[in-house]
Amino acid sequence: MDSWWFANFTTAWFILAPLIAAYVPRRLLKSYFNHHVCRHAKSLVALVDPYVTVDIFKRFVDDDSISSSDAYAEVRAYLSAACSREARALRAESAMEGKGFALSLQLGQEVADEFRGAVLWWSSAESRDEAHQWQITRRCYRLTFHQRHRRLVVDEYLPHVRNKGKEALDRDRRRRIYTNNIITDYTYQDDRVWNHIDFKHPTTFDTLAMDAAKKQEIIDDLDAFRNNKEFYARTGWPWKRGYLLYGPPGTGKSTMIAAMANHLGYDVYDIELTVVRHIHDLRKLLVETTDKSIIVIEDIDCSLDLTGERRKKKTSSLSSPPFVNYDPDDDGRKRSKVTLSGVLNFIDGLWSACGGERIVVFTTNHVDKLDQALVRRGRMDFHIEMSYCRFDGFRTLAKNYLGIDDHPLFESIGEMLAEVDVAPVDVAECIMTSTRAGRGVDSSLQFLIEEVKKIKAKADAEAKAKAEEDESEEEEEDEEEEGEKDLQLQ
């Protein structure tokens, strides 16, 4: 009986095997058997292998996640010291202010760590992230430990690693200025929503050309914000503050932001709103900012549909997401644009409370064009007018560029600047032009006086022409009114 069954099975197999090979894809067979073999093999290995592994993946942003974890960077910072002692193949990156190098593991390298008598091993590896929808292969730090230390690792060691890593990151932290990526879509290939360089702007409040009393008021407000964490927690307010900088071009709005960042020691995030497609992307940008940062939107009156009265909703765009208008680009393609409502949610919506110690700064040349909902107190808490250069601002510029605190010509220059609207950048350019030409202090100040006189003469001529034009228009209107009256009488 057995021989008959075996003979028939063998015959059937010889008949079916070629058919299976011909019609069933080899890749499918390989995938099917590999999956089941690996699954059962892992179960068998778990019975004899007492070691547990934990993979901490490199930070990642995709369409389905709003924020990414910093755990990978914290582990790398934590392991930097151990790497310098034990690892044989290292990766070196520039440390803070170019002082030495920060070391990390090359792929495949391993270092040991000890915590409360337990020995653990860290290695740099590549692993398939099965939790991700594309199951892509990514870099990770792999922690290996004996299963008897599971509770110790989960409850104490991993929090210890993150805390020490955060301390190391803060200690070696370089201040940076960020700008959002100009991309068509956030896909699985993207690693960051921000690009950055080191922030090394030289401006401070000491070198800022501004009224001394107003400057001190701003400094006091910044210090009060930074030192009042308990106040914000006690009153239930998110630890953030809004500043609106407004004034004509050349009055130092961008320079003021640099001075604020240097005074507080904060990073700067410069958002280019015109490349943000959707409110969802704006949220991504927000949650990817760090604490102790200044979030800047410059020239907001020129950014998207944010000025004046709110645009009426288009009834035909039923499929459009909230807070988004779809307008064609110059080449005819459609691109979604964040509207006023989206920016308001960005400033003080629920998502704005993530993190803490953040300052939001808007700048504009035309504050009168902004919707009042955008600049009201509570959103923009401190309105700072960046005005034309007056005597206090000039004295700061004279000290910066000429190295003097006083001069006999200061009085006449102060009187002229009180009557003429000159931007600080124009005053600075006059002084710099003189110093580059090798002129002395007296010649430089005299040159500035002559330039201010030219500006005043030009302004007077324009004002006179404008007055004559207005007078001419009034006369024409009067003549038209008289003509209409004559027609009515006839």
For each residue, the residues with C-beta under 8 A, 3 or more apart:
1: 4 5
2: 5 6
3: 6 7
4: 1 7 8
5: 1 2 8 9
6: 2 3 9 10
7: 3 4 10 11
8: 4 5 11 12
9: 5 6 12 13
10: 6 7 13 14
11: 7 8 14 15
12: 8 9 15 16
13: 9 10 16 17
14: 10 11 17
15: 11 12 18 19
16: 12 13 19 20
17: 13 14 20 21
18: 15 21 22
19: 15 16 22 23
20: 16 17 23 24 29
21: 17 18 24 26
22: 18 19
23: 19 20
24: 20 21 28 29
25: 28 29
26: 21 29 30
27: 30 31
28: 24 25 31 32
29: 20 24 25 26 32 33
30: 26 27 33 34
31: 27 28 34 35
32: 28 29 35 36
33: 29 30 36 37
34: 30 31 37 38
35: 31 32 38 39
36: 32 33 39 40
37: 33 34 40 41
38: 34 35 41 42
39: 35 36 42 43
40: 36 37 43 44
41: 37 38 44 45
42: 38 39 45 46
43: 39 40 46 47
44: 40 41 47 48
45: 41 42 48 49
46: 42 43 49
47: 43 44
48: 44 45
49: 45 46
50: 146 147 148
51: 144 145 146 147
52: 144 145 146 147 150 153
53: 142 143 144
54: 142 143 153 158
55: 125 127 140 141 142 143
56: 71 72 75 140 141 142 143
57: 60 72 127 129 138 139 140
58: 72 138 139 140 191
59: 68 69 70 72 73 191
60: 57 65 68 129 132 138 191
61: 65 68 186 190 191 192 193 284 288
62: 65 132 133 186 187 188 190
63: 185 186 187 188
64: 133
65: 60 61 62 68
66: 283 284 287
67: 284 287 288
68: 59 60 61 65 288
69: 59 72
70: 59 73 74
71: 56 74 75 162
72: 56 57 58 59 69 75 76 139 140 141
73: 59 70 76 77 165 169
74: 70 71 77 78 161 162 165 166 169
75: 56 71 72 78 79 122 141 161 162 165
76: 72 73 79 80 104 141 165
77: 73 74 80 102 164 165 166 168 169 172
78: 74 75 82 161 162 164 165 168
79: 75 76 82 83 104 105 111 113 122 141
80: 76 77 83 84 102 103 104 168
81: 84 85
82: 78 79 85 86 87 111 112 113 122
83: 79 80 86 87 90 103 104 105 111
84: 80 81 87 90 103
85: 81 82 111
86: 82 83 111 112
87: 82 83 84 90 103 105 106 109 110 111
88: 109
89: 105 106 108 109
90: 83 84 87 103 104 105 106 109
91: 103 104 105 106
92: 101 102 103
93: 101 102 104
94: 98 101 102
95: 98 99 100 101 102 172
96: 99 172 173 174
97: 174
98: 94 95
99: 95 96
100: 95
101: 92 93 94 95
102: 77 80 92 93 94 95 172
103: 80 83 84 87 90 91 92
104: 76 79 80 83 90 91 93 124
105: 79 83 87 89 90 91 109 110 111 122 123 124 141
106: 87 89 90 91 109 124
107: 124 125 126 139
108: 89 123 124 125
109: 87 88 89 90 105 106 123 124
110: 87 105 121 122 123
111: 79 82 83 85 86 87 105 121 122 123
112: 82 86 119 120 121 122
113: 79 82 119 120 121 122
114: 117 118 119 120
115: 118 120 152 156 157 160
116: 152 156 157
117: 114
118: 114 115 145 146 149 152 153 157
119: 112 113 114 145
120: 112 113 114 115 143 144 145 149 153 157
121: 110 111 112 113 143 144 145
122: 75 79 82 105 110 111 112 113 141 142 143 144
123: 105 108 109 110 111 141 142 144
124: 104 105 106 107 108 109 139 140 141 142
125: 55 107 108 139 140 141 142
126: 107 137 138 139 140
127: 55 57 137 138 140 142
128: 135 136 137
129: 57 60 132 135 136 137 138
130: 135
131:
132: 60 62 129 135 136 188
133: 62 64 188
134: 188
135: 128 129 130 132
136: 128 129 132 188
137: 126 127 128 129
138: 57 58 60 126 127 129
139: 57 58 72 107 124 125 126
140: 55 56 57 58 72 124 125 126 127
141: 55 56 72 75 76 79 105 122 123 124 125
142: 53 54 55 56 122 123 124 125 127
143: 53 54 55 56 120 121 122 153
144: 51 52 53 120 121 122 123
145: 51 52 118 119 120 121 149 150 153
146: 50 51 52 118 149
147: 50 51 52 150
148: 50
149: 118 120 145 146 152 153 157
150: 52 145 147 153 154
151: 154 155
152: 115 116 118 149 155 156 157
153: 52 54 118 120 143 145 149 150 156 157 158
154: 150 151 157 158
155: 151 152 159
156: 115 116 152 153 159 160
157: 115 116 118 120 149 152 153 154 160 161
158: 54 153 154 161 162
159: 155 156 162 163
160: 115 156 157 163 164
161: 74 75 78 157 158 164 165
162: 71 74 75 78 158 159 165 166
163: 159 160 166 167
164: 77 78 160 161 167 168
165: 73 74 75 76 77 78 161 162 168 169
166: 74 77 162 163 169 170
167: 163 164 170 171
168: 77 78 80 164 165 171 172
169: 73 74 77 165 166 172 173
170: 166 167 173
171: 167 168
172: 77 95 96 102 168 169
173: 96 169 170
174: 96 97 198
175: 198 199 261 265 266 267
176: 196 197 198 199 267 268
177: 196 197 198 199 201 267 268 269 270
178: 194 195 196 267 268 269 270 289
179: 194 195 196 269 270 271 272
180: 193 194 195 271 272 275 276 285
181: 190 192 193 194 195
182: 272 275
183: 186 190
184:
185: 63
186: 61 62 63 183 190 193 281 284
187: 62 63 190
188: 62 63 132 133 134 136
189:
190: 61 62 181 183 186 187 193
191: 58 59 60 61
192: 61 181 195 288
193: 61 180 181 186 190 281 284 285 288
194: 178 179 180 181 269 285 288 289
195: 178 179 180 181 192
196: 176 177 178 179
197: 176 177
198: 174 175 176 177
199: 175 176 177 261 267 268
200:
201: 177 258 261 262
202: 207
203: 207 208 255 258 259 262
204: 207 208 259 262 263
205: 208 215 218 219 259 263
206: 396
207: 202 203 204 259 396 400
208: 203 204 205 215 252 255 256 259 396
209: 252 389 393 394 396 397 400 424 427 428
210: 214 215 252 256 386 392 393 396 424
211: 214 215 387 390 392 393
212: 215 216 392
213: 216 217
214: 210 211 217 218 384
215: 205 208 210 211 212 218 219
216: 212 213 219 220
217: 213 214 220 221
218: 205 214 215 221 222 256 260 382 384
219: 205 215 216 222 223 263
220: 216 217 223 224
221: 217 218 224 225 382
222: 218 219 225 226 260 263 264
223: 219 220 226 227
224: 220 221 227 228
225: 221 222 228 241 359
226: 222 223 264 357
227: 223 224
228: 224 225 231 232
229: 232 233 239 356 357
230: 233 234
231: 228 234 235
232: 228 229 235 237 238 239 356
233: 229 230 236 239
234: 230 231
235: 231 232
236: 233
237: 232
238: 232 348 352 353 356
239: 229 232 233 356 357 358
240: 352 353 356 357 358 359 360
241: 225 359 360 381 382
242: 347 359 360 361 362 379 380 381 382
243: 260 359 360 361 362 380 381 382 383 384
244: 361 362 363 364 367 375 380 382 383 384
245: 253 256 257 361 362 363 364 384 386
246: 253 363 364 365 366 367 383 384 385 386
247: 251 253 365 385 386 387
248: 251 365 386 388 421 423
249: 365 423
250: 423 424 425 426
251: 247 248 386 387 388 423 424 425
252: 208 209 210 255 256 386 424 425
253: 245 246 247 256 257 298 363 386
254: 257 258 298 363
255: 203 208 252 258 259
256: 208 210 218 245 252 253 259 260 384 386
257: 245 253 254 260 261 268 294 296 361 363
258: 201 203 254 255 261 262 268
259: 203 204 205 207 208 255 256 262 263
260: 218 222 243 256 257 263 264 266 294 359 361
261: 175 199 201 257 258 264 265 266 267 268 294
262: 201 203 204 258 259 265
263: 204 205 219 222 259 260
264: 222 226 260 261 292 294 359
265: 175 261 262 292
266: 175 260 261 292 293 294 357 359
267: 175 176 177 178 199 261 289 290 292 293 294
268: 176 177 178 199 257 258 261 293 294 296
269: 177 178 179 194 285 289 293 294 295 296
270: 177 178 179 296 298
271: 179 180 276 285 295 296 297
272: 179 180 182 275 276
273: 276 297 300 303 304 306 338 343
274: 303 304
275: 180 182 272
276: 180 271 272 273 281 282 285 338
277: 281 324 335 336 337 338
278: 281 282 321 324 336 338
279: 282 283 321 322 323 324 338 342 345 346
280: 283 284 321
281: 186 193 276 277 278 284 285
282: 276 278 279 285 286 338 342 343 346
283: 66 279 280 286 287 346 351
284: 61 66 67 186 193 280 281 287 288
285: 180 193 194 269 271 276 281 282 288 289
286: 282 283 289 295 346 351 352 354
287: 66 67 283 284 351 354 355
288: 61 67 68 192 193 194 284 285
289: 178 194 267 269 285 286 293 295 355 358
290: 267 293 355
291: 355 356 357 358
292: 264 265 266 267 357 358
293: 266 267 268 269 289 290 357 358 359
294: 257 260 261 264 266 267 268 269 358 359 360 361
295: 269 271 286 289 358 359 360 361
296: 257 268 269 270 271 361 363
297: 271 273 300 303 343 360 361 362 363
298: 253 254 270 363
299: 302 303 363 364 365
300: 273 297 303 306 307 362 363 364 370 374
301: 306 307 364 365 366 369 370
302: 299
303: 273 274 297 299 300 306
304: 273 274 337 338 339
305: 311 325 337 339 340
306: 273 300 301 303 339 340 343 370 371 374
307: 300 301 366 369 370 371
308: 369 371
309: 371
310: 339 340 341 371
311: 305 325 339
312:
313: 317
314: 317 320 325
315: 318
316:
317: 313 314 320 325 326
318: 315
319:
320: 314 317 324 325 326 336
321: 278 279 280 324 336
322: 279 341
323: 279 338 339 341 342 345
324: 277 278 279 320 321 336 337 338 339 342
325: 305 311 314 317 320 336 337 339
326: 317 320 334 335 336 337
327: 334 335 337
328: 332 333 334 335
329: 332 333 334 335
330:
331:
332: 328 329
333: 328 329
334: 326 327 328 329
335: 277 326 327 328 329
336: 277 278 320 321 324 325 326
337: 277 304 305 324 325 326 327
338: 273 276 277 278 279 282 304 323 324 342 343
339: 304 305 306 310 311 323 324 325 342 343
340: 305 306 310 343 344 371 373 374
341: 310 322 323 344 345
342: 279 282 323 324 338 339 345 346
343: 273 282 297 306 338 339 340 346 347 374
344: 340 341 347 348 349 373 374 379
345: 279 323 341 342 348 349 351 352
346: 279 282 283 286 342 343 349 351 352
347: 242 343 344 352 360 374 379
348: 238 344 345 352 378 379
349: 344 345 346 352
350: 353
351: 283 286 287 345 346 354
352: 238 240 286 345 346 347 348 349
353: 238 240 350
354: 286 287 351
355: 287 289 290 291 358
356: 229 232 238 239 240 291
357: 226 229 239 240 266 291 292 293
358: 239 240 289 291 292 293 294 295 355
359: 225 240 241 242 243 260 264 266 293 294 295
360: 240 241 242 243 294 295 297 347 380
361: 242 243 244 245 257 260 294 295 296 297
362: 242 243 244 245 297 300 374 375 380
363: 244 245 246 253 254 257 296 297 298 299 300
364: 244 245 246 299 300 301 367 369 370
365: 246 247 248 249 299 301
366: 246 301 307 369 370
367: 244 246 364 370 375 383
368:
369: 301 307 308 364 366
370: 300 301 306 307 364 366 367 374 375
371: 306 307 308 309 310 340 374 375
372: 375 376
373: 340 344 376 379
374: 300 306 340 343 344 347 362 370 371 379 380
375: 244 362 367 370 371 372 379 380 383
376: 372 373 379 380
377: 380 381
378: 348 381
379: 242 344 347 348 373 374 375 376
380: 242 243 244 360 362 374 375 376 377 383
381: 241 242 243 377 378
382: 218 221 241 242 243 244
383: 243 244 246 367 375 380
384: 214 218 243 244 245 246 256
385: 246 247
386: 210 245 246 247 248 251 252 253 256
387: 211 247 251 390
388: 248 251 417 421 422 423 424
389: 209 393 394 397 417 422 423 424 426 427
390: 211 387 393 394 414 417 418
391: 394 395 410 413 414 417 418
392: 210 211 212 395 396
393: 209 210 211 389 390 396 397 424 427
394: 209 389 390 391 397 398 410 413 414 417 427
395: 391 392 398 399 405 410
396: 206 207 208 209 210 392 393 399 400
397: 209 389 393 394 400 401 424 427 428 431
398: 394 395 401 402 404 405 407 410 431 445
399: 395 396 402 403 404 405
400: 207 209 396 397
401: 397 398 428 431 432 435
402: 398 399 431 435 441 444 445
403: 399
404: 398 399 407 441
405: 395 398 399
406: 410
407: 398 404 410 441 445
408: 411
409: 412 413 442 445 446 449
410: 391 394 395 398 406 407 413 414
411: 408 414 415
412: 409 415 416 449
413: 391 394 409 410 416 417 445 448 449 452
414: 390 391 394 410 411 417 418
415: 411 412 418 419
416: 412 413 419 420 449 452 453 456
417: 388 389 390 391 394 413 414 420 422 427 452
418: 390 391 414 415
419: 415 416 456
420: 416 417 452 455 456 459
421: 248 388 459
422: 388 389 417 426 427 452 455
423: 248 249 250 251 388 389 426 427
424: 209 210 250 251 252 388 389 393 397 427 428
425: 250 251 252 428 429
426: 250 389 422 423 429 430 451 455
427: 209 389 393 394 397 417 422 423 424 430 431 448
428: 209 397 401 424 425 431 432
429: 425 426 432 433
430: 426 427 433 434 447 448 451
431: 397 398 401 402 427 428 434 435 444 448
432: 401 428 429 435 436
433: 429 430 436 437 447
434: 430 431 437 439 443 444 447 448
435: 401 402 431 432 438 439 444
436: 432 433
437: 433 434
438: 435
439: 434 435 443 444 447
440: 443 444
441: 402 404 407 444 445
442: 409 445 446
443: 434 439 440 446 447
444: 402 431 434 435 439 440 441 447 448
445: 398 402 407 409 413 441 442 448 449
446: 409 442 443 449 450
447: 430 433 434 439 443 444 450 451
448: 413 427 430 431 434 444 445 451 452
449: 409 412 413 416 445 446 452 453
450: 446 447 453 454
451: 426 430 447 448 454 455
452: 413 416 417 420 422 448 449 455 456
453: 416 449 450 456 457
454: 450 451 457 458
455: 420 422 426 451 452 458 459
456: 416 419 420 452 453 459 460
457: 453 454 460 461
458: 454 455 461 462
459: 420 421 455 456 462 463
460: 456 457 463 464
461: 457 458 464 465
462: 458 459 465 466
463: 459 460 466 467
464: 460 461 467 468
465: 461 462 468 469
466: 462 463 469 470
467: 463 464 470 471
468: 464 465 471 472
469: 465 466 472 473
470: 466 467 473 474
471: 467 468 474 475
472: 468 469 475 476
473: 469 470 476 477
474: 470 471 477 478
475: 471 472 478 479
476: 472 473 479 480
477: 473 474 480 481
478: 474 475 481 482
479: 475 476 482 483
480: 476 477 483 484
481: 477 478 484 485
482: 478 479 485 486
483: 479 480 486 487
484: 480 481 487 488
485: 481 482 488 489
486: 482 483 489 490
487: 483 484 490
488: 484 485
489: 485 486
490: 486 487
